[in-house]
Amino acid sequence: MLLDLLDKRCSVRDFSDKKISQEIINYILEAGRLSPSGGNEQPWKFGVINDKDLIIKISKIAYNQEWIASSNLLIVLCTTIVGDEKGGRDIQKARFPELKVEIEKMDKELYSKLNQEEHQTKIAGTHMVLAALENGIDSTWISYFKVTQLAKLLNLPKDFIPTEIIAFGYPKNRKEFVKKKSIDEIVFYNNDFKR
């Protein structure tokens, strides 16, 4: 069943006017809530945007992507910035020991914004997308937006960053599914990497 859902998932940019019930919204949010996170930190907040005027403003902040305004539901995935005092740079220094000095010297604000732990919210967002699809609701991920402007619009505290937006809705017209690469094209075993 999961593979069937994954096989039919596609990005939709033309939604119908049909509203998503609060019951289904709660189901989508619950799928996000149950997602794993590093150290079980759960560093996220999920902004539920269903006010049409706010959705239109967000579409403008997302570099005037007008199709976003056809959605009746956006979920803004937000994450907290892990401060240096809590080891915010330690994971990246451990992952890239050859860059440890450069990582330590990087301006705190710049580092925080570039390393916003967005991978933490991507798992929750993926769970939400699948929960929505299970209920006949399509979605599209939005990464192209002005982060600081969106944070101000949503009155986020300084230590929270919007990392992704997901637009949800019932499709106006069902798209043809995009063909994915074969398993042979994307998998390698052990140290036998081939292009």
Phi and psi restraints in degrees (value plus and minus 20) as a CYANA .aco file:
   2 LEU   PHI     -81.2   -41.2
   2 LEU   PSI     -64.4   -24.4
   3 LEU   PHI     -83.9   -43.9
   3 LEU   PSI     -53.8   -13.8
   4 ASP   PHI     -83.5   -43.5
   4 ASP   PSI     -62.9   -22.9
   5 LEU   PHI     -82.5   -42.5
   5 LEU   PSI     -67.3   -27.3
   6 LEU   PHI     -81.7   -41.7
   6 LEU   PSI     -57.1   -17.1
   7 ASP   PHI     -87.0   -47.0
   7 ASP   PSI     -50.8   -10.8
   8 LYS   PHI    -118.0   -78.0
   8 LYS   PSI     -22.4    17.6
   9 ARG   PHI     -88.5   -48.5
   9 ARG   PSI     113.3   153.3
  10 CYS   PHI    -171.0  -131.0
  10 CYS   PSI     140.8   180.8
  11 SER   PHI    -100.1   -60.1
  11 SER   PSI     108.3   148.3
  12 VAL   PHI    -135.3   -95.3
  12 VAL   PSI     113.6   153.6
  13 ARG   PHI    -144.5  -104.5
  13 ARG   PSI       1.2    41.2
  14 ASP   PHI    -166.3  -126.3
  14 ASP   PSI      76.5   116.5
  15 PHE   PHI    -119.0   -79.0
  15 PHE   PSI     132.0   172.0
  16 SER   PHI     -99.0   -59.0
  16 SER   PSI     153.4   193.4
  17 ASP   PHI    -100.0   -60.0
  17 ASP   PSI     -27.5    12.5
  18 LYS   PHI     -81.3   -41.3
  18 LYS   PSI     106.5   146.5
  19 LYS   PHI     -95.9   -55.9
  19 LYS   PSI     130.4   170.4
  20 ILE   PHI    -112.1   -72.1
  20 ILE   PSI     108.2   148.2
  21 SER   PHI     -86.4   -46.4
  21 SER   PSI     134.3   174.3
  22 GLN   PHI     -81.7   -41.7
  22 GLN   PSI     -53.5   -13.5
  23 GLU   PHI     -80.9   -40.9
  23 GLU   PSI     -63.5   -23.5
  24 ILE   PHI     -91.7   -51.7
  24 ILE   PSI     -58.5   -18.5
  25 ILE   PHI     -78.4   -38.4
  25 ILE   PSI     -64.8   -24.8
  26 ASN   PHI     -80.9   -40.9
  26 ASN   PSI     -58.8   -18.8
  27 TYR   PHI     -84.0   -44.0
  27 TYR   PSI     -63.5   -23.5
  28 ILE   PHI     -81.4   -41.4
  28 ILE   PSI     -66.2   -26.2
  29 LEU   PHI     -84.6   -44.6
  29 LEU   PSI     -57.7   -17.7
  30 GLU   PHI     -83.7   -43.7
  30 GLU   PSI     -57.9   -17.9
  31 ALA   PHI     -82.0   -42.0
  31 ALA   PSI     -58.4   -18.4
  32 GLY   PHI     -88.8   -48.8
  32 GLY   PSI     -62.2   -22.2
  33 ARG   PHI     -79.7   -39.7
  33 ARG   PSI     -55.7   -15.7
  34 LEU   PHI    -102.6   -62.6
  34 LEU   PSI     -16.3    23.7
  35 SER   PHI     -91.3   -51.3
  35 SER   PSI     130.0   170.0
  36 PRO   PHI     -94.9   -54.9
  36 PRO   PSI     135.6   175.6
  37 SER   PHI    -166.6  -126.6
  37 SER   PSI     134.4   174.4
  38 GLY   PHI     -77.6   -37.6
  38 GLY   PSI     106.5   146.5
  39 GLY   PHI      42.3    82.3
  39 GLY   PSI      -1.9    38.1
  40 ASN   PHI      32.7    72.7
  40 ASN   PSI      13.2    53.2
  41 GLU   PHI     -86.5   -46.5
  41 GLU   PSI     -53.6   -13.6
  42 GLN   PHI      28.2    68.2
  42 GLN   PSI      41.0    81.0
  43 PRO   PHI    -102.5   -62.5
  43 PRO   PSI       2.9    42.9
  44 TRP   PHI    -132.8   -92.8
  44 TRP   PSI     142.3   182.3
  45 LYS   PHI    -155.6  -115.6
  45 LYS   PSI     124.1   164.1
  46 PHE   PHI    -134.4   -94.4
  46 PHE   PSI      92.6   132.6
  47 GLY   PHI    -106.0   -66.0
  47 GLY   PSI      95.5   135.5
  48 VAL   PHI    -112.3   -72.3
  48 VAL   PSI      94.5   134.5
  49 ILE   PHI    -133.8   -93.8
  49 ILE   PSI      90.1   130.1
  50 ASN   PHI    -148.1  -108.1
  50 ASN   PSI     -12.4    27.6
  51 ASP   PHI    -104.1   -64.1
  51 ASP   PSI      98.2   138.2
  52 LYS   PHI     -79.9   -39.9
  52 LYS   PSI     -59.1   -19.1
  53 ASP   PHI     -82.8   -42.8
  53 ASP   PSI     -60.1   -20.1
  54 LEU   PHI     -87.8   -47.8
  54 LEU   PSI     -58.9   -18.9
  55 ILE   PHI     -81.6   -41.6
  55 ILE   PSI     -61.4   -21.4
  56 ILE   PHI     -83.8   -43.8
  56 ILE   PSI     -62.8   -22.8
  57 LYS   PHI     -81.2   -41.2
  57 LYS   PSI     -61.0   -21.0
  58 ILE   PHI     -85.9   -45.9
  58 ILE   PSI     -57.4   -17.4
  59 SER   PHI     -81.6   -41.6
  59 SER   PSI     -52.7   -12.7
  60 LYS   PHI     -92.7   -52.7
  60 LYS   PSI     -60.6   -20.6
  61 ILE   PHI     -84.8   -44.8
  61 ILE   PSI     -46.2    -6.2
  62 ALA   PHI    -108.7   -68.7
  62 ALA   PSI      26.3    66.3
  63 TYR   PHI      32.7    72.7
  63 TYR   PSI      25.0    65.0
  64 ASN   PHI      37.1    77.1
  64 ASN   PSI      19.2    59.2
  65 GLN   PHI     -98.7   -58.7
  65 GLN   PSI      71.8   111.8
  66 GLU   PHI     -81.7   -41.7
  66 GLU   PSI     -48.9    -8.9
  67 TRP   PHI     -80.1   -40.1
  67 TRP   PSI     -47.1    -7.1
  68 ILE   PHI     -78.8   -38.8
  68 ILE   PSI     -54.7   -14.7
  69 ALA   PHI     -85.0   -45.0
  69 ALA   PSI     -34.9     5.1
  70 SER   PHI     -99.2   -59.2
  70 SER   PSI     -30.6     9.4
  71 SER   PHI    -102.0   -62.0
  71 SER   PSI     124.6   164.6
  72 ASN   PHI    -117.8   -77.8
  72 ASN   PSI     -24.4    15.6
  73 LEU   PHI    -168.3  -128.3
  73 LEU   PSI     102.5   142.5
  74 LEU   PHI    -135.7   -95.7
  74 LEU   PSI     121.5   161.5
  75 ILE   PHI    -137.2   -97.2
  75 ILE   PSI     100.0   140.0
  76 VAL   PHI    -115.5   -75.5
  76 VAL   PSI      98.5   138.5
  77 LEU   PHI    -106.9   -66.9
  77 LEU   PSI     101.8   141.8
  78 CYS   PHI    -141.4  -101.4
  78 CYS   PSI     127.1   167.1
  79 THR   PHI    -153.9  -113.9
  79 THR   PSI     132.5   172.5
  80 THR   PHI    -104.1   -64.1
  80 THR   PSI     128.8   168.8
  81 ILE   PHI    -103.4   -63.4
  81 ILE   PSI     106.0   146.0
  82 VAL   PHI    -102.8   -62.8
  82 VAL   PSI      94.8   134.8
  83 GLY   PHI     -89.7   -49.7
  83 GLY   PSI     140.1   180.1
  84 ASP   PHI     -79.5   -39.5
  84 ASP   PSI     -53.4   -13.4
  85 GLU   PHI     -85.7   -45.7
  85 GLU   PSI     -40.5    -0.5
  86 LYS   PHI    -123.7   -83.7
  86 LYS   PSI      -3.6    36.4
  87 GLY   PHI      60.8   100.8
  87 GLY   PSI      10.6    50.6
  88 GLY   PHI     -78.5   -38.5
  88 GLY   PSI     -46.8    -6.8
  89 ARG   PHI    -120.2   -80.2
  89 ARG   PSI     -27.8    12.2
  90 ASP   PHI     -82.3   -42.3
  90 ASP   PSI     -59.0   -19.0
  91 ILE   PHI     -83.4   -43.4
  91 ILE   PSI     -66.2   -26.2
  92 GLN   PHI     -88.4   -48.4
  92 GLN   PSI     -54.5   -14.5
  93 LYS   PHI     -86.3   -46.3
  93 LYS   PSI     -55.9   -15.9
  94 ALA   PHI     -91.5   -51.5
  94 ALA   PSI     -56.9   -16.9
  95 ARG   PHI     -92.0   -52.0
  95 ARG   PSI     -55.7   -15.7
  96 PHE   PHI    -145.0  -105.0
  96 PHE   PSI      47.9    87.9
  97 PRO   PHI     -79.1   -39.1
  97 PRO   PSI     -47.4    -7.4
  98 GLU   PHI     -89.4   -49.4
  98 GLU   PSI     -34.1     5.9
  99 LEU   PHI    -133.1   -93.1
  99 LEU   PSI      -6.4    33.6
 100 LYS   PHI     -72.7   -32.7
 100 LYS   PSI     -67.3   -27.3
 101 VAL   PHI     -83.5   -43.5
 101 VAL   PSI     -64.4   -24.4
 102 GLU   PHI     -83.6   -43.6
 102 GLU   PSI     -60.0   -20.0
 103 ILE   PHI     -84.3   -44.3
 103 ILE   PSI     -61.9   -21.9
 104 GLU   PHI     -85.4   -45.4
 104 GLU   PSI     -54.5   -14.5
 105 LYS   PHI    -100.5   -60.5
 105 LYS   PSI     -38.8     1.2
 106 MET   PHI     -81.2   -41.2
 106 MET   PSI     117.4   157.4
 107 ASP   PHI     -70.1   -30.1
 107 ASP   PSI     115.0   155.0
 108 LYS   PHI     -78.4   -38.4
 108 LYS   PSI     -66.5   -26.5
 109 GLU   PHI     -86.9   -46.9
 109 GLU   PSI     -63.5   -23.5
 110 LEU   PHI     -82.1   -42.1
 110 LEU   PSI     -66.4   -26.4
 111 TYR   PHI     -79.7   -39.7
 111 TYR   PSI     -65.3   -25.3
 112 SER   PHI     -79.1   -39.1
 112 SER   PSI     -61.0   -21.0
 113 LYS   PHI     -94.2   -54.2
 113 LYS   PSI     -55.7   -15.7
 114 LEU   PHI     -96.2   -56.2
 114 LEU   PSI     -51.2   -11.2
 115 ASN   PHI    -132.6   -92.6
 115 ASN   PSI      42.8    82.8
 116 GLN   PHI    -104.3   -64.3
 116 GLN   PSI      -5.8    34.2
 117 GLU   PHI      37.3    77.3
 117 GLU   PSI      14.3    54.3
 118 GLU   PHI     -84.8   -44.8
 118 GLU   PSI     -42.6    -2.6
 119 HIS   PHI     -81.5   -41.5
 119 HIS   PSI     -45.0    -5.0
 120 GLN   PHI     -84.6   -44.6
 120 GLN   PSI     -60.9   -20.9
 121 THR   PHI    -102.2   -62.2
 121 THR   PSI     -41.0    -1.0
 122 LYS   PHI     -87.3   -47.3
 122 LYS   PSI     -52.2   -12.2
 123 ILE   PHI     -86.7   -46.7
 123 ILE   PSI     -68.3   -28.3
 124 ALA   PHI     -80.6   -40.6
 124 ALA   PSI     -62.5   -22.5
 125 GLY   PHI     -83.0   -43.0
 125 GLY   PSI     -59.4   -19.4
 126 THR   PHI     -83.9   -43.9
 126 THR   PSI     -61.5   -21.5
 127 HIS   PHI     -81.3   -41.3
 127 HIS   PSI     -60.3   -20.3
 128 MET   PHI     -84.1   -44.1
 128 MET   PSI     -62.9   -22.9
 129 VAL   PHI     -79.9   -39.9
 129 VAL   PSI     -62.6   -22.6
 130 LEU   PHI     -89.7   -49.7
 130 LEU   PSI     -58.7   -18.7
 131 ALA   PHI     -83.2   -43.2
 131 ALA   PSI     -58.6   -18.6
 132 ALA   PHI     -86.3   -46.3
 132 ALA   PSI     -66.5   -26.5
 133 LEU   PHI     -81.2   -41.2
 133 LEU   PSI     -55.2   -15.2
 134 GLU   PHI     -79.3   -39.3
 134 GLU   PSI     -45.3    -5.3
 135 ASN   PHI    -124.1   -84.1
 135 ASN   PSI      -1.7    38.3
 136 GLY   PHI      57.7    97.7
 136 GLY   PSI      -2.0    38.0
 137 ILE   PHI    -129.7   -89.7
 137 ILE   PSI     108.1   148.1
 138 ASP   PHI    -113.1   -73.1
 138 ASP   PSI     153.4   193.4
 139 SER   PHI    -177.5  -137.5
 139 SER   PSI     146.8   186.8
 140 THR   PHI    -166.0  -126.0
 140 THR   PSI     115.2   155.2
 141 TRP   PHI     -98.4   -58.4
 141 TRP   PSI     122.0   162.0
 142 ILE   PHI    -147.2  -107.2
 142 ILE   PSI      95.8   135.8
 143 SER   PHI    -132.0   -92.0
 143 SER   PSI     -33.8     6.2
 144 TYR   PHI    -115.2   -75.2
 144 TYR   PSI      70.1   110.1
 145 PHE   PHI    -177.2  -137.2
 145 PHE   PSI     144.0   184.0
 146 LYS   PHI    -105.3   -65.3
 146 LYS   PSI      84.6   124.6
 147 VAL   PHI     -80.2   -40.2
 147 VAL   PSI     -69.6   -29.6
 148 THR   PHI     -84.3   -44.3
 148 THR   PSI     -61.0   -21.0
 149 GLN   PHI     -84.4   -44.4
 149 GLN   PSI     -60.7   -20.7
 150 LEU   PHI     -85.8   -45.8
 150 LEU   PSI     -61.4   -21.4
 151 ALA   PHI     -79.3   -39.3
 151 ALA   PSI     -61.4   -21.4
 152 LYS   PHI     -86.4   -46.4
 152 LYS   PSI     -64.0   -24.0
 153 LEU   PHI     -79.4   -39.4
 153 LEU   PSI     -57.3   -17.3
 154 LEU   PHI    -112.0   -72.0
 154 LEU   PSI     -15.5    24.5
 155 ASN   PHI      36.7    76.7
 155 ASN   PSI      20.5    60.5
 156 LEU   PHI     -94.0   -54.0
 156 LEU   PSI     124.4   164.4
 157 PRO   PHI     -86.6   -46.6
 157 PRO   PSI     140.9   180.9
 158 LYS   PHI     -78.5   -38.5
 158 LYS   PSI     -48.9    -8.9
 159 ASP   PHI    -110.4   -70.4
 159 ASP   PSI      -7.9    32.1
 160 PHE   PHI    -139.2   -99.2
 160 PHE   PSI     119.6   159.6
 161 ILE   PHI    -145.6  -105.6
 161 ILE   PSI     112.8   152.8
 162 PRO   PHI     -94.0   -54.0
 162 PRO   PSI     102.8   142.8
 163 THR   PHI    -119.0   -79.0
 163 THR   PSI     -55.7   -15.7
 164 GLU   PHI    -170.5  -130.5
 164 GLU   PSI     138.0   178.0
 165 ILE   PHI    -143.5  -103.5
 165 ILE   PSI     119.4   159.4
 166 ILE   PHI    -140.8  -100.8
 166 ILE   PSI     104.7   144.7
 167 ALA   PHI    -113.0   -73.0
 167 ALA   PSI     110.5   150.5
 168 PHE   PHI    -139.7   -99.7
 168 PHE   PSI     132.0   172.0
 169 GLY   PHI     152.7   192.7
 169 GLY   PSI     146.0   186.0
 170 TYR   PHI     -98.1   -58.1
 170 TYR   PSI     113.6   153.6
 171 PRO   PHI     -90.7   -50.7
 171 PRO   PSI     120.7   160.7
 172 LYS   PHI     -92.8   -52.8
 172 LYS   PSI     -66.2   -26.2
 173 ASN   PHI    -153.9  -113.9
 173 ASN   PSI     107.5   147.5
 174 ARG   PHI     -90.8   -50.8
 174 ARG   PSI     108.4   148.4
 175 LYS   PHI    -100.4   -60.4
 175 LYS   PSI     136.9   176.9
 176 GLU   PHI     -92.8   -52.8
 176 GLU   PSI     122.4   162.4
 177 PHE   PHI     -94.1   -54.1
 177 PHE   PSI     123.1   163.1
 178 VAL   PHI     -98.9   -58.9
 178 VAL   PSI     113.1   153.1
 179 LYS   PHI     -91.7   -51.7
 179 LYS   PSI     113.4   153.4
 180 LYS   PHI    -116.6   -76.6
 180 LYS   PSI     138.1   178.1
 181 LYS   PHI     -83.5   -43.5
 181 LYS   PSI     135.9   175.9
 182 SER   PHI     -95.3   -55.3
 182 SER   PSI     141.0   181.0
 183 ILE   PHI     -74.8   -34.8
 183 ILE   PSI     -62.2   -22.2
 184 ASP   PHI     -80.9   -40.9
 184 ASP   PSI     -48.5    -8.5
 185 GLU   PHI     -98.9   -58.9
 185 GLU   PSI     -40.1    -0.1
 186 ILE   PHI    -140.4  -100.4
 186 ILE   PSI     -24.5    15.5
 187 VAL   PHI    -135.2   -95.2
 187 VAL   PSI     119.2   159.2
 188 PHE   PHI    -154.3  -114.3
 188 PHE   PSI     134.3   174.3
 189 TYR   PHI    -131.4   -91.4
 189 TYR   PSI     116.5   156.5
 190 ASN   PHI      35.5    75.5
 190 ASN   PSI    -146.5  -106.5
 191 ASN   PHI    -127.8   -87.8
 191 ASN   PSI       8.5    48.5
 192 ASP   PHI    -122.7   -82.7
 192 ASP   PSI      37.7    77.7
 193 PHE   PHI     -94.5   -54.5
 193 PHE   PSI     111.6   151.6
 194 LYS   PHI    -152.5  -112.5
 194 LYS   PSI     124.2   164.2
